[in-house]
């Protein structure tokens, strides 16, 4: 089991060069007991990597293709060259907004691994699926379809879709049950992050649930004021 937590920030489609001052403040407050990562927009990866120090810089997505006529896409190798060492794949917003299937997510995870990045593979159920009693079944199916063969080199992020950006969070017991189910699928060596409205007020409780090896943080990662307390909660 991992004793060091990983606190990863997903800036989503937020941030211009002015936002790097927040990253500098996060870097200054990072301590040796916790692994910290920030996944900014593609345009900030290179300048962020230049000042990130011990903070790992990641990407929010990558193409499954290594190169070619794919207008608007960006390859894993390009991201590595810019300074990314991690790559989020299969985030619920990508699955919903862009119709990404488990097979596409798996191909992106494989592309990230081939280029030398560590994928953060996201899984999670909708409110309708949870209310129907299908949450574990859905997540286990996503794991089966989305994880690459070398899954032990990945990070898994459980993000209940209904909790992202809503301020709602599952109970600690709900998180423990889902993370236990994921642990049974991926074994002891894969980090499992919790993601879904993680904020300073609930981070300590969530980060000390069994089998929670860290957090994937959205809106609260945009400012040092909110993100640093989450890091310290780990």
Secondary structure, DSSP 8 states (H G I E B T S, - for coil): ---S-EEEEE--S---GGGHHHHHHHHHH--TTSEEEEE--GGGHHHHHHH-TTSEEEES---SSSSSS-TT---HHHHHHHT--EEEES-HHHHHHH---HHHHHHHHHHHHHHT-EEEEEE---HHHHHTT-HHHHHHHHHHHHS-TTGGGSEEEEE-GGGTTTS----HHHHHHHHHHHHHHH-TTS-EEEESS--TTTHHHHHTSTT--EEEESGGGSSHHHHHHHHHH-
